[in-house]
Amino acid sequence: MLDVREQVPLAPLTTFGIGGPARYFVDVTSEKEIMQALHWATRKNVRAVLLAGGSNVLVPDEGLEALVIRIAQSAYDISGATLIADAGCNLCELIGKTAAAGLGGWERLAGIPGTIGGAVRGNAGAFGTEMRDIVVWVRAVDMESGEVREYTNEECHFSYRMSYFKRNPALFVTKVCVALEEVPPVEAQRIIEETVAERERRHIQDVRAAGSYFMNPVAPKAIQSRFEKEKGVAARGGRVPAGWLIEKAGLKGARVGGAQASEQHPNYLVNTGTATAADVRALAERIREAVQDAFGVELQEEAVVLGRDGRTVR
């Protein structure tokens, strides 16, 4: 029997720490319960909205007039070099557990917040490794039709911070299968520790933010050359860091209300303690306009910005 609650605060369930309550809220631990929750939403004539680790989402101040379904599935199985995990499993914990079992290949993803399901949806990546490099198949439920099926790596249509699931929000990832490789546990742990240390040096950790707010955009050749000359590194795929563009546009440290473009990493829009979703969106729009004016480059959100009805507005 589903335990559907009403007016559940969502801010504590997100890394931003921002947003109003869910009109309805339920934890699910199986595909059967997911289907029951979808049927419940249909009967109530409300939209179903997925919430996983809450690490890449901005909830509106008014909350969500929807049924928020939180994945509480966290089981996993390791067979040989193959890992099959529920979408609700914490990504960092899985990387650590597989390392202890002598498996790796995804250690460079250590430190990325959220669940493995969320990592698949956004094709999470860092330091040259992306989820698409290791995914074998993904199981998902279509929240509109109720169809359950598995998608091969090719069918996931992975690209930079994008997947078939992100393009189709009605698809609810439930399980992920990844292929790893044998690595001595000591070596895997060393890479994990190096990766986390490098993330802490480059980024900011344990702050109220959604991680990188904007995706790194493809920039004109002249902007790429300027970046490469200044930083001494190549612009991978023609992309330059959004944080660098924000800084060069003069908005490092910029604030709107309680939201701030971090002084350490300006592509982190941080809740300094009193930020509202309106503050974050206003700051993001100010940044977008400044970067467009300065470089002719349009920034696109990596974070999922939700409207009152639970639909993605950015």
Backbone torsions as a table, in degrees:
resi	resn	phi	psi	omega
1	MET	NA	127.1	-179.7
2	LEU	-69.9	140.8	176.4
3	ASP	-103.8	81.4	-179.2
4	VAL	-84.7	122.5	179.5
5	ARG	-107.3	162.8	-179.7
6	GLU	-117.5	150.1	176.0
7	GLN	51.9	51.9	179.1
8	VAL	-88.7	123.3	179.5
9	PRO	-59.6	132.6	-178.8
10	LEU	-100.6	-24.3	-177.7
11	ALA	-52.9	-44.4	-179.3
12	PRO	-66.9	-14.5	-178.3
13	LEU	-95.4	3.7	178.4
14	THR	-120.2	153.6	178.2
15	THR	-71.8	-22.6	175.6
16	PHE	-70.0	-31.7	-175.1
17	GLY	68.1	34.6	-174.7
18	ILE	-131.3	147.6	171.8
19	GLY	121.9	156.8	179.0
20	GLY	-86.4	-168.5	-174.6
21	PRO	-84.0	163.3	171.3
22	ALA	-87.5	133.5	175.7
23	ARG	-57.4	-43.8	175.3
24	TYR	-134.6	150.5	-176.3
25	PHE	-149.8	139.8	177.9
26	VAL	-149.6	141.3	171.2
27	ASP	-92.7	138.2	177.9
28	VAL	-124.1	144.8	-176.8
29	THR	-125.1	5.3	179.9
30	SER	-157.8	164.3	177.0
31	GLU	-64.5	-32.7	177.4
32	LYS	-60.6	-44.4	179.4
33	GLU	-68.8	-33.1	175.5
34	ILE	-60.2	-46.2	179.8
35	MET	-63.6	-40.1	177.7
36	GLN	-62.3	-41.2	179.9
37	ALA	-65.3	-40.0	178.7
38	LEU	-64.7	-42.1	177.7
39	HIS	-63.8	-37.9	178.7
40	TRP	-62.5	-44.2	179.4
41	ALA	-63.5	-38.8	178.7
42	THR	-63.3	-43.4	179.4
43	ARG	-63.8	-35.8	-179.4
44	LYS	-84.0	-6.8	-178.8
45	ASN	58.5	44.4	175.3
46	VAL	-125.0	156.5	179.3
47	ARG	-76.2	142.2	174.4
48	ALA	-94.5	131.7	-178.6
49	VAL	-125.4	132.1	-179.3
50	LEU	-86.3	135.6	171.3
51	LEU	-130.9	124.5	178.8
52	ALA	-107.7	-107.8	-178.4
53	GLY	-80.6	-10.3	178.5
54	GLY	70.9	20.4	-173.2
55	SER	-94.8	-6.9	-173.9
56	ASN	-139.7	38.9	-172.7
57	VAL	-141.3	145.2	174.4
58	LEU	-117.9	114.4	-179.6
59	VAL	-90.0	136.9	-179.3
60	PRO	-65.7	154.8	-178.5
61	ASP	-61.0	-30.4	-179.2
62	GLU	-77.1	-8.8	-175.7
63	GLY	85.7	-167.9	-175.9
64	LEU	-119.9	123.6	175.5
65	GLU	-86.8	73.4	-171.4
66	ALA	-162.0	173.7	168.9
67	LEU	-95.6	112.0	178.1
68	VAL	-88.6	121.4	-178.9
69	ILE	-105.7	114.6	179.5
70	ARG	-100.9	128.3	179.1
71	ILE	-75.6	117.3	177.8
72	ALA	-109.1	11.6	177.8
73	GLN	-73.8	132.0	-178.0
74	SER	-146.7	27.4	178.0
75	ALA	-90.6	152.8	177.0
76	TYR	-150.4	161.4	-179.8
77	ASP	-141.5	134.6	177.2
78	ILE	-112.1	124.1	178.0
79	SER	-131.9	110.7	-174.5
80	GLY	64.3	-124.4	178.8
81	ALA	-104.1	17.2	-178.3
82	THR	-109.1	133.0	176.4
83	LEU	-114.9	128.7	171.8
84	ILE	-117.6	120.7	-173.4
85	ALA	-130.8	144.6	171.0
86	ASP	-63.6	148.0	-175.5
87	ALA	-61.5	-25.0	-177.9
88	GLY	-81.6	-1.3	179.3
89	CYS	-66.9	137.7	177.4
90	ASN	-67.7	126.6	-175.7
91	LEU	-60.5	-48.3	-177.2
92	CYS	-62.2	-39.8	178.8
93	GLU	-64.8	-39.9	178.7
94	LEU	-63.8	-41.7	179.6
95	ILE	-61.3	-41.2	178.6
96	GLY	-67.1	-40.5	-178.5
97	LYS	-69.8	-38.9	177.7
98	THR	-69.4	-34.3	177.0
99	ALA	-61.6	-42.5	179.1
100	ALA	-64.5	-25.3	178.7
101	ALA	-89.6	5.2	177.9
102	GLY	82.0	27.6	179.5
103	LEU	-125.3	141.9	-179.9
104	GLY	-153.0	-156.3	-175.3
105	GLY	112.1	-11.7	178.8
106	TRP	-132.1	21.3	-178.6
107	GLU	-61.4	-28.2	-178.8
108	ARG	-70.5	-6.0	175.1
109	LEU	-90.4	-2.8	-179.9
110	ALA	-58.9	137.8	179.4
111	GLY	97.0	-13.3	176.9
112	ILE	-75.7	123.7	-176.5
113	PRO	-74.5	160.5	174.0
114	GLY	104.7	-168.9	-175.1
115	THR	-100.0	166.7	177.7
116	ILE	-68.2	-31.7	176.3
117	GLY	-64.0	-43.4	176.8
118	GLY	-65.6	-36.0	179.2
119	ALA	-64.8	-38.1	176.4
120	VAL	-65.8	-46.3	-176.8
121	ARG	-57.3	-42.8	-178.8
122	GLY	-98.2	11.0	-175.7
123	ASN	42.3	58.0	-177.6
124	ALA	-56.8	143.7	-179.9
125	GLY	-155.4	159.0	177.3
126	ALA	-166.4	141.6	173.5
127	PHE	52.9	40.5	174.3
128	GLY	88.3	-1.3	178.4
129	THR	-115.4	136.5	176.4
130	GLU	-129.8	162.0	178.9
131	MET	-59.1	-35.0	-178.1
132	ARG	-61.9	-18.5	-179.5
133	ASP	-73.5	-19.7	-172.8
134	ILE	-125.3	-14.8	-177.6
135	VAL	-68.2	133.2	174.6
136	VAL	-97.6	-52.1	175.8
137	TRP	-153.1	160.4	179.0
138	VAL	-131.1	132.0	177.0
139	ARG	-100.1	134.7	-177.1
140	ALA	-146.2	153.1	175.5
141	VAL	-106.9	132.4	173.0
142	ASP	-82.5	112.8	-174.1
143	MET	-69.9	-13.4	179.1
144	GLU	-93.5	-43.5	-177.2
145	SER	-96.8	-20.4	-176.6
146	GLY	83.7	0.7	-179.9
147	GLU	-68.9	137.7	175.7
148	VAL	-116.5	127.4	178.6
149	ARG	-154.3	165.9	177.1
150	GLU	-104.2	140.7	-179.2
151	TYR	-113.4	128.6	176.0
152	THR	-69.7	167.9	177.1
153	ASN	-53.7	-44.9	-179.0
154	GLU	-62.9	-38.6	-179.0
155	GLU	-72.1	-15.7	177.3
156	CYS	-73.9	-16.5	177.3
157	HIS	49.0	53.8	179.4
158	PHE	-69.7	141.7	169.8
159	SER	-149.8	-172.5	-175.6
160	TYR	-56.8	114.2	179.0
161	ARG	50.0	36.2	-174.8
162	MET	-148.7	153.3	175.9
163	SER	-153.7	172.4	176.3
164	TYR	-60.5	-32.4	-177.2
165	PHE	-74.0	-35.2	177.4
166	LYS	-71.4	-34.2	177.5
167	ARG	-72.7	-22.0	-178.2
168	ASN	-125.4	82.9	-173.9
169	PRO	-59.0	-17.2	179.5
170	ALA	-72.6	-13.0	179.8
171	LEU	-85.9	124.7	-172.8
172	PHE	-109.0	102.8	-179.0
173	VAL	-66.9	130.5	-179.1
174	THR	-116.5	-33.2	179.4
175	LYS	-142.8	152.4	179.8
176	VAL	-135.2	134.3	174.8
177	CYS	-113.7	126.3	178.3
178	VAL	-125.2	147.6	177.5
179	ALA	-102.7	121.3	-178.9
180	LEU	-109.8	-172.7	-179.5
181	GLU	-137.0	155.1	-179.3
182	GLU	-71.3	127.3	178.7
183	VAL	-140.5	134.4	176.5
184	PRO	-56.0	132.6	-178.1
185	PRO	-50.6	-39.1	-179.7
186	VAL	-64.4	-40.6	179.6
187	GLU	-67.6	-43.9	179.5
188	ALA	-61.3	-43.1	-180.0
189	GLN	-65.3	-36.1	178.6
190	ARG	-62.7	-43.8	-179.8
191	ILE	-65.3	-40.2	178.2
192	ILE	-60.0	-47.3	-177.7
193	GLU	-65.1	-40.6	177.5
194	GLU	-62.9	-40.5	-178.6
195	THR	-65.4	-46.4	-179.9
196	VAL	-63.2	-40.9	178.8
197	ALA	-63.2	-40.0	179.2
198	GLU	-68.3	-38.0	176.5
199	ARG	-62.4	-41.0	179.7
200	GLU	-66.5	-30.9	178.3
201	ARG	-73.6	-42.6	-175.8
202	ARG	-83.3	-37.3	-173.2
203	HIS	-115.8	-174.1	174.2
204	ILE	-116.0	141.4	-176.3
205	GLN	-116.3	156.4	173.5
206	ASP	57.1	43.3	173.3
207	VAL	-120.0	164.0	179.3
208	ARG	-83.2	92.2	-177.5
209	ALA	-155.2	172.5	179.2
210	ALA	-104.0	25.8	-171.8
211	GLY	74.8	-151.3	177.7
212	SER	-65.9	123.3	-175.4
213	TYR	-78.8	-38.5	179.7
214	PHE	-110.5	150.4	172.6
215	MET	-75.9	151.0	174.7
216	ASN	-71.2	120.5	-174.1
217	PRO	-87.1	156.4	168.3
218	VAL	-73.2	128.2	-174.3
219	ALA	-115.4	157.8	175.0
220	PRO	-57.8	155.7	-176.9
221	LYS	-53.9	-40.6	-177.8
222	ALA	-63.3	-38.3	179.0
223	ILE	-71.0	-38.9	176.6
224	GLN	-59.3	-46.1	-178.2
225	SER	-63.2	-40.7	178.8
226	ARG	-62.3	-44.1	178.6
227	PHE	-63.3	-47.9	-177.3
228	GLU	-62.5	-38.1	179.9
229	LYS	-67.3	-40.1	-177.8
230	GLU	-74.0	-42.0	-173.5
231	LYS	-96.5	-17.3	179.5
232	GLY	72.0	21.1	176.9
233	VAL	-131.2	155.9	-177.8
234	ALA	-76.5	149.4	173.2
235	ALA	-84.5	99.1	-175.1
236	ARG	-63.7	125.0	178.5
237	GLY	62.7	21.0	-178.7
238	GLY	78.8	6.6	-178.5
239	ARG	-94.1	143.3	174.0
240	VAL	-119.5	151.1	-177.0
241	PRO	-62.1	133.1	177.4
242	ALA	-61.2	-36.1	179.9
243	GLY	-61.3	-38.4	178.5
244	TRP	-65.7	-42.5	178.3
245	LEU	-63.2	-41.8	179.8
246	ILE	-62.8	-43.1	179.2
247	GLU	-63.6	-45.2	-178.7
248	LYS	-67.7	-24.9	177.2
249	ALA	-81.1	-0.7	175.1
250	GLY	85.3	18.9	-175.7
251	LEU	-112.7	13.9	171.8
252	LYS	-62.8	125.7	-178.7
253	GLY	83.4	-0.4	-179.0
254	ALA	-62.1	147.7	-177.3
255	ARG	-132.3	146.9	166.0
256	VAL	-134.1	114.5	-175.7
257	GLY	56.7	-127.0	-179.5
258	GLY	-92.1	7.6	179.2
259	ALA	-100.6	138.4	-177.4
260	GLN	-139.2	139.4	169.7
261	ALA	-78.0	112.1	-170.1
262	SER	-49.9	140.1	175.1
263	GLU	-68.0	-27.9	-178.8
264	GLN	-85.5	-40.7	-178.5
265	HIS	-144.5	92.3	-170.2
266	PRO	-63.4	-11.0	175.0
267	ASN	-84.3	0.0	169.8
268	TYR	-94.9	111.5	174.0
269	LEU	-90.2	112.7	-167.1
270	VAL	-103.5	138.3	170.1
271	ASN	-82.9	106.5	-176.5
272	THR	-77.8	-3.4	176.3
273	GLY	141.8	-28.9	-177.5
274	THR	-127.0	11.2	-174.8
275	ALA	-65.7	143.1	171.9
276	THR	-106.7	166.8	175.4
277	ALA	-62.0	-35.4	178.0
278	ALA	-62.9	-38.5	176.7
279	ASP	-61.2	-47.1	-177.9
280	VAL	-62.5	-45.3	-178.2
281	ARG	-66.3	-36.9	177.9
282	ALA	-67.2	-41.1	177.8
283	LEU	-65.1	-42.5	179.1
284	ALA	-60.8	-41.1	179.8
285	GLU	-67.4	-38.7	176.5
286	ARG	-62.0	-42.9	178.6
287	ILE	-64.9	-45.3	-178.6
288	ARG	-57.8	-45.4	-178.9
289	GLU	-66.7	-39.6	-179.3
290	ALA	-65.8	-42.6	179.9
291	VAL	-68.4	-38.6	176.9
292	GLN	-62.0	-44.7	-179.1
293	ASP	-66.6	-39.8	-175.1
294	ALA	-79.0	-35.0	-171.6
295	PHE	-126.0	-9.7	-175.0
296	GLY	69.7	26.2	-178.3
297	VAL	-115.3	132.7	178.9
298	GLU	-97.6	122.8	177.3
299	LEU	-85.0	139.7	177.1
300	GLN	-118.7	139.5	-179.8
301	GLU	-63.2	136.1	164.1
302	GLU	-89.3	-34.9	175.8
303	ALA	-68.4	148.0	176.9
304	VAL	-91.1	117.8	-179.6
305	VAL	-102.9	118.1	-174.6
306	LEU	-98.8	146.9	171.6
307	GLY	-92.9	176.5	-176.7
308	ARG	-56.1	-35.1	-177.5
309	ASP	-85.9	2.7	178.4
310	GLY	90.7	-2.2	177.6
311	ARG	-80.8	150.9	177.6
312	THR	-74.7	125.4	179.1
313	VAL	-102.0	-16.2	175.3
314	ARG	-139.7	NA	NA
